[in-house]
C-alpha cells in the first residue's frame, strides 16, 4: 500500500449541531464499514450495489481497505456515537483503471443520515482529491430509479446520459 496523498480531515456540522468528520479510510475501519452496510435498508443496498446483497463480500472489504492512494481513494464520514466510539455514517470512493486518467466513484450514506449534506461533502472532498491526483474525469453508473443520487450529482455539475444498451442505468460524468 502506497502512502496516502495528503488529505486534511474536515469537520462539518449537522442541522442539530452534531459534528461529523470526513477522513481517509483506515485499516481498522473494517468493522465500522460492516456496521454501515448493516444499517442500510435493502432498498439502499440495491441502489448502491445494483443487486440484492445481504452481506459485504470479503474481497470488497479487502479492496476498500488496501488502497493504492495514487489511483484510489476512500473517504469516510464519522460521528461519535453514544459510547464515544467512531461510527461511519457515509463512504465515498474512487478507483482508476491502470494507465487511465478517468476514475469511477461510488457513494453510500446511512439511511438515518441522508438529506443532511453528508453525501455532498463526501463527493466534494473526493472530487478535490481526484483533481489533486491529476485525474481528468470522474464517472459513475447510477440506477435510473436512484433519484436521490441523480439529483446529487446533477447539483455537483455531473452530466447525466442514458446508456443505449441498458435503460436501467445512467452514466454520470464530471470533467475535473
Buried (B, 14 or more C-beta within 10 A) or exposed (E): EEEBEEBEEBEBEBEEEEEBBBBBBBEEBBEBBBBBBEBBEEEBBBBBBBEEBEEBEEEBBEBBBEBEBEBBBBBBBBBEEEEEEBBBBBBBBBBBEEEEEBBBBBBBBBEEBBEBBBBBBBBBBBBEBBEEBEBEBBBBBBBBEBEBBBEBBEEBEBEBEEEEEEEEBBBBBBEB
